[in-house]
Amino acid sequence: MANMDTLLEVEVLKSLGDLNLEHGKKLKDVAKFDRAKVLYRTALHRCEDKEIKESLEYRLTYAEKLQPARESVSSVSSLVQVAEMFANLNQSLTIGSDKVSPLIEYTKIMVEGIVNEDNILETEAIKSVGDVYLKRGTETRDTTCLTKATALYNTALARCERFQGTVALIHRLLYTARIRQDMKKTANKLLKPPYLPIGQPVQDLSQARHPIAPLQTIGKRTKGGRKFTQAAALYNAALARTNENRHKVMKRLQDLEKLFLVHIANVDSEPNPSDSAVRHQKRLEDMRARAKSQLEAIDQQHNPYQYAEDDPKMLPVEAERAEAVKALCKFIAKDRQMFIQALINECIGTIGPPPCKYAFIGLGSQATEVVTPYSDLEFAILIEEGKDNDDTRRYFLNLTHYLHMKVINLGETILPAMAIPSLNDFQSEDPANNWFFDSVTPHGFAFDGFMPWASKTPFGRDQTKSKPPVSLIQTPAEMTKFQQTEISLAEGYHLSDILRRFVFLAGDEGLVNEYMEMMKTVIKDDLLSHVKAKRLAVFGMQHILESMGKTCTFEPGGPLLKITSKDIGKIGQIPAFEPTGQLLNVKKDIYRFPGIAIDLLALYCNIALSASTWDVIDEMKEAGWIHEDDTKHLTVLTSISAELRLRTYMANGGQKDSLSPLAKLDNTDLKSAFHIPDVKILFRYYCRAKPLRMCMPDMILGRKFRGQPKRVFETAIFDALNENMGRIAGSLFLLDKSIHHLEAAVTDAGSDLEKRSQILNDLGLSYKERGDPQKAIKCHQQSLKIKRTIHGDHKHPDTVMSLHNLGLAKSKLGDYKTAISYLEQALDMKKTVYGDNVEDDETAACLNSLGHCWRKLGLPEKATSFYEQFLTMMEALIGKNKPNLDIAGALSNLGLCSHELRNHNEAIKYWEKSLAMMTTVYGDNTAHPDIAMLLTNLGSAWRELGDLRKAISYLERSLKMLKTIHGEKHPDIARTLLNLGTSWLSHGNHEKAVEYCEQSLTMRKGIYEDNTPHPEIAISLHNLGACWATIGDHKKAILYFEEALTMRKTIFGDSSTHPDITALLNNLAISCSRLGDEKKAYSYWVQLQAMKAREAAP
């Protein structure tokens, strides 16, 4: 538990259960049987591994069958009994401290609590073990002990069923965090021990000071409203983690609100009724239900995805859907405004009227009208000119704190957003001080957080080491100053951009109009000159790069009136704007791009102050900057991004942005990422986003907008041509669709040789992925021929790519020697062009492919060398511990080599690490061919280790996933069928074994052509022979073995010492001998010895 190793905890519980079961059998002791069953049930409850769960269920059933009819009686301890037990133990530990280990004694009590199903005893014992580590860490200043203490307290908190116990554990967690923080600050000073001594009896915990009480006390003493809201957030976090004693926590929240009103707002009025938070939550739920209902109606009334892409009906229906989504977004924004107004009015009704005119202005997505019912609340407060004094500011700060408390009590504010220093110290340079991750509290309607990069609320930003504090409670004139050049540059433009898009929320609308007029003057005179706008556009590109995972940034210190070549060079680093099959972050990868692009367009078109994204598009059209078709495409692009974000948040119940573009597995117990209902929606997004992206460098370089006004886009920002659609489909593993479009694109390319060559290359890759290597080779050969026509005999990077792809296709066909020849040519050419020490993705890919070919030729040691070079290069390029598909692939391949070298445990370690990385990238229940192959490999390894139940489980999961991806026929499906066959053979089910192996052989002959010698066909023949030999039908076995041997020798040569040929000669000798044909058996045995002699020869 201290090391957070759940798997080991389950194993220990299982072993304790086994021990008690054995004692029960030997001694006929009913109590021992009961203890075993409880331990198995506890392990089962805490286990997350499907195979181990099956093993535990079997043990539990077995124990129930063996147990005598009489049941033993167990009792649950009372609080007094537990307190007495711990008091006696503490006394004995004090007297005999040298002889008795507190860890062992507390662990014994923990086990007693588990077997007696005594929650009080178990959680108190876990807490006491945590206390031991806390004491050690405090005395020795060893942070490892503090980490273990934190893990144990968290474990106890998760299992505690009592409110008072939960309170004590939260206190210990906060105290441990404070000790860790103090250790960083004072190198030599020892901290005082916790005010609850180690092993404190549970009866005294009820009198312990509540852990959130210090925040209230500090709030009263310092008049700090933030301490009260932090306390409210902690209470709500407790509510999210327990169903026990909720009424007590609600009462404390009501008391907290009353204390806030007295000590911060200086009013003696009663807080709102106790059910006000529930009423607000109900209103928020109703808002979400209305949005969901309207979205379902849009699906019913406007479904463009029922049509084919080339159907003329699709575009007009798509435009209608976009208008409907636009109306929905505006409705949600208005609904939220009314909800926010009601909260503000309720707060003002309690703390009294404001001292001057004011206006709340909405920022961010509330202003741009692409907000969701789950989005954060970003806003500022405008105050009347001439009224900016301490009393006014104090009132509006207190009003904001009170509003914040009401929003927190909706129960959707995660703790890191509160910046509680002991949990998340964002000002610290030590990452260990920002350690708390809140995965339990729902993340929904909440204030923008106190993180330095957020802080888009009236509180503003606290002072940092590099920036002064910022307040967003200002008069219109002062708020306008954030647009000044020097402030914008110092803030990196982000704050000025946010404050440029605003909308009225509550208060005096006249103040908002006053701010608007001032902004028009400032922006026209000081911000939108042509050259300055270009510089702002360059900074805008930084957000796009960051949203796509690029780490490079623009230098903010560069001259404001000059765009550097370095800036433009970085724009060229934007990758191809299309999906990769990985999990999408719907906010960063889909939603953010249209907003930034339209914002940049608005700057150039002098439409700087329209807040709504929808209104900006309409204004650009009315001013003649964009055509009617451009208007529709921008509206559709924005509507798709807004709809996908809304759908993702609705499916995930809050601000969880993971969205998978791939097929979803049905009937799975795996935790789900949100999957797009119809993948066509992604096609329609990217066929607009890609051409829009291509226009951005032109905007930044100033190649457009020289006249007034001029159409921005020379061609429509819509690319549904076959080439683009084929590439998008290939990225989403819709291979038949990809091939259909790319074949048409080859014809479309006509005499454009460069384009034709590139399309043929992409088509070859799609054929290879679909399992048709012969067609893939044909495409790559045509592509290579065209490139040599263009570049001649000169070594060229494009030629390198064709050689590499030809090598990959040849290896798929089983012609590994030819594949190695192509790959070595590609690697040599790469070094000739770029130098011997070149390190890039293409060089790494060549090394990886060479490793694959050498492994297939039966040389796993040589393959390992190439795979290790590939892994080293990729870790140097990407980072060692970053989840990445190439690194996951390298780990998978190293697992294959270990497997073939009979080191199955090492192989499993590689594959499990690779699988964890791939599921992080693609999502837990996503159907992806690489994940499926890892499941197949793990099944093979567990079969070799003798765990047939686990092996078959992995293989069946893989088969289901592969059929989801490929349909009923594919090389990977054939491989998995074969593995299932050999597993059932080992399990003793000969009928299933033969059935699966025959399916595999039939499929492989269909894929590679019946009379074509291929390694995969030879493997299926070999395994079918093994099946019949095991059954005892050696005549059939010999037929399959001989056919496999002939094929192997055709592929590898008569003199080859390939291990598969060795195995076949050995099997043939045995089967012939079993049939009594000793002469033939001897002949095979002689061939086998000759081969071993050749292999041993220097």
N, C-alpha and C positions, 0 to 999 in steps of 0.2 A: 504493500500500500504506500509506503514511504517513497518508493521509486516509481509510483504510478504505473506499475506493471500489472495490468488487469489479467493478462494471460497467466502469469505466474501465480497470482492470487487464486485464480480458478483451479489451477493445477494443484496447489496446496490443499484447497478445500476438497478437491476430488480425492487426493491421497489420504487425507484425514478420514473421508468417508469410507475409502477402501479398508483402512485400518480398523475402523469400528465395525464394518461389515464382517471382516475376518474374525474379529473377537466375538461378534454376535453368533456366527456360525459355530465356532469352537465351543463357546460357553453356553450356547442356547439362551443368551441374555437379550430379552426384549428391548431393554433400554439402549443397548448398543445398536440394534437394528434401527431404533428411532433416531439415534444420533446420526447414523449413516445417512438415513433418508433426508434429514434436515440439511445436512452438509451437502448432499447432492443437489437438493432443491435450491439451496443458497447459491451454489456454484452455477447452476443452470440459470438462475435469475440474473447473475452478474456476467454471464458469458455472452460474448458477441460473435463467436466463431460457430458457424453452422455445424461443422463436422464434430467439434467438441461437444456441442449441445446434444447431438445424436448419441454420442457415447455416454453422456450423463443421463439422458433419458433411458437408455438401455440399463444402466446401473441402477437407476431408481426403480424401474420395473422389476429387475432381478431381486433387489432388496425386498420389495413388497411381496414377491412370490415366496421368498425364503422365510419371511418373518412369521413367527407363531401368531395365532389369532389374537391373543391378549395384547392390548395396547398399554404402554407405560404412560404415566401421567407426568407432565411437566408443568411447572408453574412460572408465572412471570413475576419478577421482583418488583417490589414497590420502591418508591423514591427513598423511603427511610432505610429499607434493607440494603439498597445499593450504596447509600451514603455510609451506612455502618460497615459494609464490606470494604469500601475504599479507605475508610478511616483506620480499620484494623490492619489493612495491608500497608498503609503509609507508616503506621507505627512499627510494624515488623521490618519494613525496609530501612527505617531510621536506626533501629537497634542493630540489625544484622546487615548493614550496608555493604560490608565487604564480601559477604557470603551469598547474598541474594541479588539477582539481576532484575531491576524493575521492568526491563523490556520483556523478559520471559514471564514474569508474574502477570503483567498487564495483558500479555498475549494469551495466557491461559484463561483469564477472565473473558477476553474477547471471544474465544472459542466457545466457552460456556454460554455466553450470550447468544451466539449463533445457533448452537445445538438446541438450546431451550427456546429459541425464537423470541428472545427477550431483547427488544430494541433498546431499552434504557441501558441495560448492562453492556451490550455490544458497543453502542456509540460512546458511552462513558469510557470504556476501555480504550477505544481507538483514540479518543481525545487525550487520554492519559499518556498513551505512547507518544502522541504529538507533543505533550508537555515535556516529556523526557528529552526529545530532540530540541525543543525550544530552549530548555535549560542548558543543554550542552552547547547549543549555538551561541547563547548569550554569554556563557562563561568562557568559551574558547574562541569566540568571534569567528566561528566556522560557518560561512553562509550555506554550505551544503546541508548542515543540520537544520537550518532555517527553512530551506527548500523542502526537506522531508517533513518538517513540522507542518508547513503549509499544505502539503499533499494530504497528510493525515487529517488535518482539520477539515479540508474540503470533502474528503471521503466521509467523515463523520457527519458533516453538514448535509450531504446528499442523502444520508440514511436516517437522519434524526427525524422523529415523528412528533417531537414536543417543541412547543414554541420557546419555552425557557432554555432548553438545550440549544436551540438554534441561535438564540441571542448570545449565549456564552461562546459559541463557536465563532460567530461573526466578530465578537470582541477579540478573540484570540487571533483571528486572521488579520484584523486591523493592527493589533499590537505587534504581531510578528513582522508585518510590513513596516511598521514604524521603527522597529529595532534594526531591520535591514537598512532602512534609510539613514538612521543615526550612525550606523557603522561606517557608512560612506563619508559622513561629515566629520566624525571624530575618530582618528586612527588609533588612539591609545586609551580613550576614556571608556570604561566599562559601563553598560547600562544597568539600571536598577532592575531587579527581577519583576515579573508581572505581578500586579496587585492581587491576582487570584493565584494562590500557590499551586505547585504541581500536585495533581491528584486531588483537587478540591472536591469534597463530597457534593453530590448533586443537590442535596437539600439546601445548601448554602447558595447555590447558583440563583435561586429565586430572589435572594436579597442583593445579588451583585448589581452594581450600577449598570444601567443599560448602555451598550456600546455606542449608541448613537447620541446618548445624552451629552457627551463632551461637545459635540457640534452645536447642540442647542445652547449650552453654557457659553461657549465662545461667541456664538451669535448674539446672545444677550449682552455679554460684556463689551464686545467690540462694535455693537450695532451693525453687524455684518449680515445683510440679508442672504448672501450666498451660502453661509453656513446652514441656514434654515433650509434652503432648497437642496443642499447636499444631503442633509438629514432626511428630507422627504424622499429623495431619490433612493437612499439606502432602505428606508421602510418599504418603498414600492418594490425594490429588488428582493427584499425578504418575502413579500407577498407573491412574487413570481416563482419563489422556490419552495413554498409550503402551502398546504391546504389546512394546516392546523392553526387554531386560534386566530383566524383572520380578523375576527371582530375586535380582538385586542390591538392588532396592528392598526386597524381602521380608527380605533379610538385614539391611539397615539398620534396618528396623522391629524385628527381633528384638534387634539391638544396642541400640536405643533403649530397649526394654522393660527390658533388663538394666541399663542406666545409670540408669533411673528407680528400679529396685528398690534399687540401691546408694546413690544420692545423695539420693533423696527418702524412700523407705520404710525406709532403713537396714537392709536385709536382704541377706544374701549368697546367698540361694537362687537357683537357676536359674529363668528364666522358663518358662512352659508350653511344651510341644513346639511346633516351628515350624508344625505343621499345625493348631494349635488354632483359629486364625482361620478357616481353611478349614472346619473342623468346625462352628464356630458359624454360618458363612454357610450351610452345608448345612442345619443345623437350622432356620434362619430361612426358607430356601426351602421346606423341608418344611411348616412352619407355614402358609405362604402357599398351598401346593398343597392342603393339607387344607381351608383356608377356601374356596378356589375350587371344590373338588370338592363341598363341602356346599352352596355357593350354586347350583351347577348342579343338584344334587338337588332343591333347593327349587323351581327353575324347572320341573322335570319333575313334581313331586308337587303343587304348589300354584300354579296359574296362573289368577288371577282375571281377567286381561286378555284371556282368550279369550271372555269374555262381554260383552254389551252393558251400558251403564251402568244401564239400567233392568231388567236381568235380576235376579230375586231371588236367583239363585245367587251373584252376584258378592260381596255383602257377607260371607257366611259363609266363602267361600274366601279372601277378602282377609284376614279375621281369622285364618284358619289360617296363611296365609303370614306374617303379622305375628308370630305365635307362633313360627314356624320361624326367622324372622330374629332374633327375640329370643334364642332358644336358641343360634343361631350366634354372636351377639355375646357372649353369656356364655362360650361355648366359646373364642372367640378371646381374651377377657380372661384366662381361666384358662390357656390355652396360653402366652400372653405371660408371665404370672406365673411359670410353671415355668421358662421360658427365662431370665427375669431372675434368678430364684433360683439357677439353675445358674451364671450368670456371677458373681454375688456370692460364692457358695461357692467358686468357683475362685480368685477374688481373695483371699479370706480364707485359703484353703489355702496361698497363696504368701507373703503378708505377715505371717501369724500371727494368732492369735485376738484379738478386740477386748478392750479393757480393762474393759468393763462390758456390762450388758444393752443391747440396741439393737433397733430395729425400722425397717425400710424401709417407708414408706407410699406407695402409688401415688396420684397426683393426676390431675386432668383426666379425659380420656376413659377412662383405665384404671380410674378409680374409678366413673365413671358407666356403665361397661360398654357403651359404644358405640365402643370402640377398634377400630382396624384393625391388621393385621400390619405396616403401613407407618408407623404413628403415632409421634410423638416420645415419648421416655421422660420423664415429669414425675413427680418424687418428692421426698420429704423424709426425714430421718432423726430418729427419736426416740431419746433417750439416757436412761439411768437417772437418776432424781432423786438429787442429791448427788454425782454423778460428773462434773458439767460443769466441767472444768478444761482447761488448755492441752494436756496430754498426750492427753486424750480427744478433744478437737477436732482435734488434729493427726492422730491415727490415722484418724478418720473422714473428714477431708479427703483424706488420702493414699489411703484406700480408695476414695473417690469418684473421685479422679483415675485410679486404676488401673482401676476399672470403666469410666470414660470412655474410657480408651485402648483397652480391649477392644471397646467399642461403636464407636469410631472405626474400628477395624480391620475392622469389617464392611463398610466401604467406602461408607457411605451418609450421611456427615456433610458437608454443604456448608461451604465455607470461611467465608462470612460469619457462620455460627453460632459460629465460634471467636473472633470479635472480635479478629483480629490487627491491631494499630493501623495498620500500613503499608498494609493492604488495606481494612479497615473500622473506622474510628475512630468509634464510636457516641457518644462523649463530645464530639466536636468540633462546633462550631457551623457549620463550613464543610462544605457538602455534598460538596465535592471530595475530602474526606478519607475519605468513605465511598463508594468508587468501584468496588469489585470485585464483580462479579455472577457467581456460579458456576452456569453453565448446563450444565456437563459432568458433574460429580459427581452421581450419583443421590441424590435427597433421599428418604430412607426412615427406617429405624429409627435414631434418633440421640437424643442428649441434647437437651432443650430448650435453645435457644441462649443465648449470653451477652448478647444485646441487652437494654437496660434494661427494655423492655416484656415480655420473656420471663423467663428466669432462674428457672424453676420447677424447680430442682434444689437439692441441699444446698449448692452454692456460693452460692446466693442472688443478690443483686444488689450490684455495686460501688456505692460512693457516687457520686451525681450532684450537680449543682449545686443541685438542689431537694430531694433526698431523701437520708437517711442510708443506710449500707449495711444489707443484710438478710442474715441467715444462716438457712438452713432445716435446721440441725443444732441441735436444741433439746430440752430436757426437755419432757414433756407440759405442765407448768404454764406454761413460757415460750412454748411454741407456741400455747397457748390465748390468750395475751395479744394475738395478732394480731386477735382478734375484738372487742377493746375499741373503744368508739365512736371515741375520738380517733385511734387507729391506723387503723381502717377508713376514716375520713373522709380522713386524710392520704394513704392509699394509693389512694383512689378506690374502695374496696370490693373491688377485683379480687383482691387477695391474700387477704383474709379469706374471700371466696367460694370461692376455690380450696382453701383449707385446711379448709373446712367439709365438703367432699366428699372422703373418703379411704378407702383400702382397704388391708388388710394385704398386703405383698409378701414379706417375709422377716424372720427374726430372732425376737424374743420377742413373741408375740401378746398377752401380758399387758399390755405397754406400750401397745399400740393400744387395748385395752379401757379402760385407765386414762385415756388421752387422750379417749376417747369419753365417759366419765362426766364428766370436767371440762368438756367442750364442752357437754354437756346443761345443766349448771348455768349456765355463762356465757351461753349463747344464750337460755335461758329468762328469766334475770334481767336481761340487759343489751341484748339485740338485738331481741327479737321483740315489743316493745310495739307496739300497733296503729299509732300515728302514726309511729314509727321505721320500721316495716316499709313504710309508704306511701312514705317518703322513699327507702328502698332500692329500692323498685319503680321509682320515677322514674329512679334511676340505672341500673336494669336496662334501661329503655327506650333509654338512650343506646347500648347495644351493638346493639340492633336497628336504630336509625337508622344507625349506622356500618356495620353489615353490609350495609345497602342503599345505601351510597354517599353518605349525607347527611353534611355536614361540620359542621352545627350541634351544639353540645354543651351539656350542662347545667352550670350554674355550681356548682362544688364548694363554693364559699364561702357558699352560701345557708344560712339557719338550718336546723338539723337537724330540728327539730320542726315545721317548717311547709313545706307544698308551695306554691310560688309559682304565680301565674297564668302566669308565663313558662314554668315547667316544663310545665304542662298544655297551653299553647299549642303547645309544641314537639311534644308527643305527636300533636297534630292534623296535623303535617306529614308523618306517615308516608304514603307514597304507596300507591296501590292495590296490594295484595299479590298480584300475578300476573305471569307471565312477559312479556317484551317481545320475544322472539326473539333477544336478544343472548346472547352466551356467558354461561353461569352460572358463578359461582365456587361449586362445590358445597359448600365449607366455609362460606362467608359467606352465600350466598343460600338454601341448602337445609338444611344440617346444623345451623347454629347456632341458628336460630329456635326449633325445638321444645324444645331444651335450656334456653334462657333462659325461655321461656314456662312450662315445667314447674317450673323453679327458682322463679319468682315465685309460682306456685300453691302450691308446697310451703311457702314462707314464710308465706303467708296461712293455710294449713291447719295450721300448727305442726308440719310434717313437715320439720324442718330438717337432720337428720343422716343420713338415708338416702342413701348415696352413689349407688347404682344408680338411673338414671332409670327403669328398669323397676319397681324396688321402690317408688319414690315414687308411680308411677301406681297400683300395687296398694294401697298404704297409704291413698291418698286415697279409693279405692273402699271399702275396709273401714271407714273412719271415717265414711262417708256423705257425703263432700263431692262426689263425682261419681257419676253413675249408671252402670249396666252399659254402656249404649251409649257414654257419654263415655269410659269406660275403653278400650273397643275402638277408638274413633276416635283417642284419644291414642296408643295402642299402634301403630296402623297408621301414624299420622303420623311417629312416632319411627322405626319400622322402615323406612319409605320413605327418610327422610333418612339413616339409617345404611347402608342398602343402596346408595343412589346414591353415597354417599361411598366405600364399599368398592369398588363396581364401577369408579368413576372412577380410584381409585388403582391397582387391578389393571390396568386398560386402559392407564394411563399409566406403569406401572412405578415408581410412587413418589408422593410428595406433589405432584402437579400437579393443580390443582383445576378446570381448564377443562372444562366440559360444555356441549354444544350441545343446545338443545331442538328444533332444526329438523331437517328431512330431510337425510340425508347423501348426497353424490354417490358413486356406485359407480365403481370402476375409475379412480380419479384418482391422480395422482402427488403431489398436494398433501399437505402435512403435516396430520395429522388431529387434530382435537379429539375427545374421546370423545363419542359420540352415544348417547342413551338407546335401548335395544333396542326398547321399546314406549312410545310417547309417552303412553299411557293412565296410566302410573305418575305422570306429572306432573299430569294431571287429578286423580287421586285425592289427591295431595299438596295441591294448592292448594284443593280443595273442602273441606279440613279446616283448612288454615293460615289462610285468609281469615276464616272466622267466629271462629277462636280469636284472631286479631289484634284483631277488633272488640270482644272482651271486655276487652282490656287497659286502655283508659281507664276503664272501670267499676271495675276492681280498684284502680287508682291513686287514683281519686277517692273510694274508700271507699263506693261505692253498694251494695256487697255485703258479706257476711261480718259482718253486724251481730249475727247469732245464732250459736249453737254447737250442732252444726255445721249448715250449711245447704248445699243443693245449689248449687255454684258457677255452673253454666250453666243458665239458665232454658229455653233451647232447645238442641237437639243441636248440637254443633260439627261439623256436616257439612252442606254446601250443594251438593247435586247437582241443584239446580233449573235449569231451562232457561236462565234469565238468566245465571247464573254460568258454566255450562258453555259457553254461547255466547261469552262474553267471553274465557274462557281459550282456546277454540279459535281465535278471531280473532287473539289475541296470538301463537299458534303457526302462523299462516297456514294453518290447516286450515279453509279458507273454506266448503266445502260443509257441514262439520259445524257451523261457527259459524252459518250461515244456518238450518240445520235447527233448532237449539236456540233461536235468537232469534225465529224465526217462531212457534214454540210459546210462547215467553215473552210475545209480544205478546198472545196469547189469554189466557195465565195472568194478565196484569196486570189484566184486567177493567176496572173503572171507575176505577182508580187512574191519573189522567191524568199525573201527574209521572213515574211509573214507565213508563207506556206511551210517553210522549214520548222518554224516554231510551233505551228499548229500540229504538224505531224509528230513532233516530239511529245506534245501534250497528249495527243491521241494514243501514242505508243504507251505512255505511262498509264492511261486509263485501261487499255487492253491488258497490260501487265497486272494491274490491281484486280481486274475482273477474272484473271486466271486464264488468259489466252495469250501465252508468250509468243506463239508463232506469228500472230498478227502484230504483236508489239514489235517483234524483230523487223518485220517488213516495214513498219512505219519509221523506226529509227534508222534503218538502212537508207530509206528514201530521204530522210532528213539529213543524214550525213553526206549523202551524194550531193544534195543541193548546197550544203555548206562548203564542200570542197570545190564546187563550181564557183561559188562566190569568192572564197578566200584562197583558192589554189592549194598548193602544198605548204603554204605558210602555217605555222602553228598558231592557232587562234582559240580564244576561250570558248567560243560557240562549238568548235569542233571537239573540244574536251568534253563538253556536256553530252554530245551525241555518242562519243565513244563510251562514256560511262553508262549511259542508258542502254546502249547495245549490250554491254557486259551484263547489266542487270537482267535484261530480257533473256540472254543466252543462259544465264544461271537458272532462271525460272524453267527453261526448257530442259535443264539437266546437263547442258554442254558446258561443264565447269572449266575445262581446259581452254576452250575458245573464249569464255567469259573472262578468265584471268588474262589472256592475251590483250583483249580490249581494255580492261581496267588498267593494266600496266602501261599500255600506250597512253591512256588518259592521264595517269599519274606522272609519267615522264614528260608529257607535253606541258602539263601544269607547271612542273618545276622549271622547264625551259623558258616558259613565258614569264614566270614570277620569281624564280630563284629556288634554291634547294630548301630554304628554311620557311617556305610559305606555310601559313597556318590559316585556313579558312574553311567554310562549310563544305565546299566542293572537294577539297583535298581530304578532309576528314571522311566524307562520304565514300570516296574511293578506297580508303583504308578499311572502312567497315565492309564494303562489298567484297574486297579481297579476302577478308577474314571469313566471310560467309562461304566463298568458293572453296577455300582450303579446308574448311570444316566439312563441307559436303564431299570432298575428295578423301575424307578419312584421316585428316591430319589436324586434330583439335589443338595440339600443342602449337603448331604454326599459326593456326587461326587465332589462338589466344593472344599471340604477339601483336597481330594486326588490330584486334579488338581493343587491346590495352592502349595502343597508340591512338586509336580513334577516341577512346574515353578521355585520355589525357588532353588531347587537343580540344575536345568539346568543353571540358571543364575549364580549360584556359580561356576559351572564347566566351563562355556563358556564365561560369561560376560553379563552384563545386557542389554546393548544397541546394541549388535552385531547381525546383521541379521543371524538367525539360524533357521533351519527347526523345531527342537524340541521346541524351544521357540514359534515359529509361531503356532505349533500344540497345545501347552498349551493355548495360547490366543484363538485359535479357540474353544477349548473344554470349556473354561470358558464362551465364548460367547453362546455356546449351553445351558449351565446351566442357564445363565441369561435369555435366550429366553424361556426356559421351566418354569422359575419363573415369566414370563410375563414382564420382564424388557427388552423390545425390544430395546430401545435406547442404553442401556448399551451393549447389545449383538452386536449391529451394530458397536459400538466403538471397541470392541474386534476383531470382524471379519475384519473390515477395516484395523486395525493395523496388523493383521495376514496376510491379503492379500497383503499389501504393502511389508511386509517382504518376503513373498513367491515369489512375482514377482521380487524382488531384487535378490533372489537366483536363480530362474529358468529362468527369462526373461519375458518380458511383454506379448508376444503373444505365449507363449509356452503352449502346451496342457499337463496338468498334473492333475492327479485325485484330489489332495488336493486343487488345485486352483479351480477346477470345483465344489468341494463340498462347498467351501467358497462362490462361486457365488450362489449356490443353497440356502445356509443358509441366505445370504443377501436378496435373493428374498423372502424367507419365512418371514423374519423380516419386510421387507417393506410391504408385504401383510397384516401382522397383524396391522401395523400402518396405513393402509388404502391407501397407495400409490401404486395402482395396476399397473399403467403404469411402474413404476420403478421395481416392483416385477417381472412382466412378462419379462421385458428386461433382468434382471439378470438370470432368470431361463432359458430363451432361449439361452443365451450365454453359460450357464453351460451345457445344453443338447447337444449343438453343440460340445463342447469340449469333453464331455464324449463319444460321438459317434466316435470322432476322435481317442480316446484312446482305447476304448473297443469294437468297432463295434456296433451292434444293441441290444445286450443283456448283462445286468450287473445290480447288485443290486443298484448301484448308479444312473444308468439311470432310473430304476424303481422308485426310490425315487424322482428324479427330475420331471418325468412325473406326479407323484401324486401331487407334489407341483404346477405344472402348472395347473392341473385340478382344485385344490381348489382355485387358483388365478382367473381362468376364471369364476368359480362359483361366487366368490365375485364380479366379474366384470359384472355379469348378463348374460354371454354367456353360457347357460346350455348345449348346444349341445357339445361345445368344452370341457367343464368340464367333462361330462360323457365319452367322447372319450379318454381323457388323463387318467382318473382314471381307465377305463377298460383296457387300454394298460398296466398300472402299475400293475394291479392285474394279468393279463395274464402272464406278464413277471415274476412276483414273484412266481407264481405257477410253472412256468417252471424251475425256479432256485432252489426252495426249495422243489420241488415235491408237487403235488396237494393235497395229503391227509396228508401232514406233518404239524402239528400245528407250526406256526412260527409268531413271533411278527410283521414282516413286512407284511405278508399276512393279518393279522388281521387289520393292519392300513389301507391297501387298501380297505378291505371290509367295514370298518367303514366309510371311506371317500366316497365310492360309495353310501352307505346308506344315508349319509348326502346330496349328490347330488340329489338323488331321492326325499328325504324329502323336499328339497328346491323347486324342480320342482312341488311337490304336489302329487307325486305318492308314498303314504305311504305304500302301499302293498309291492312294491319292496324294499322300504327303510327298512321295518321290516325284510325282508328275509336276507338282507345283515347285518343288526345290530345283528340279532340272531346268524348268522354264526360267526360273529366276536366275540360275547360274549362267545360262546361255546369255541372258540379257545383260548381266553384270559384266561378263567378259567382253561383250560387244561394246559396252560403254567404256570400260576401264582398260581393256586389252588383256590378252591371254596371259601375259607375264606379270600382271598386276598383283600386288600383295594386299589389296584392299581388305579390311577386316570383314566386310560383308561376304566376300568370296570365301574367306577362311571359314566363316560360320556356316555357309552353305555346304562346303565340302565335308565339314564335320557332321552336319545333320544328315547328309546323304549317306555317309558311311554308316551311321547308326541305324537309319531306317532300312537300308539294304541288309544289314546284319540281322535286324529283327525279322525280316522276311525270309532269312535263311540263304540269301544270295551273298555268300562270303566273298566270292570272287570279285563281284562288283564293289562290295564294301571295301575290299583291300585296295582296289584301283583308286577309289576316292581317298583312301587313307594315304596312299603313296603320293598323290597330288598334293594333299594337305601338308605332308612332311617336306616335300620339295618347296612349297611356298614358304614354309617357316624357315627353311634353310636360306632361301633368297632374301627373306626379310632380315635374317640375322647377319647376312654377309655384309662386310664393310663397303 
